[in-house]
Amino acid sequence: MSLTLDGSVIRLSVRDSGDRQLDVDVREACPEACSGRGLHLVREIADDMGVAQKS
């Protein structure tokens, strides 16, 4: 993960070396769970802010 500032643009970049597809179903974690929210948070932010795929 990296966070950069370019003028008035903030870019949050997330990279995963896994082989999952972008259209993977993301399940919500149980409220009591200590983990399992990473992909859900990234998906929600990407849906609101946009996505740029990099190869």
Beta strands, then each sheet from edge to edge (+ up, - down):
strand 1: 2-6
strand 2: 9-13
sheet 1: 1+ 2-
end
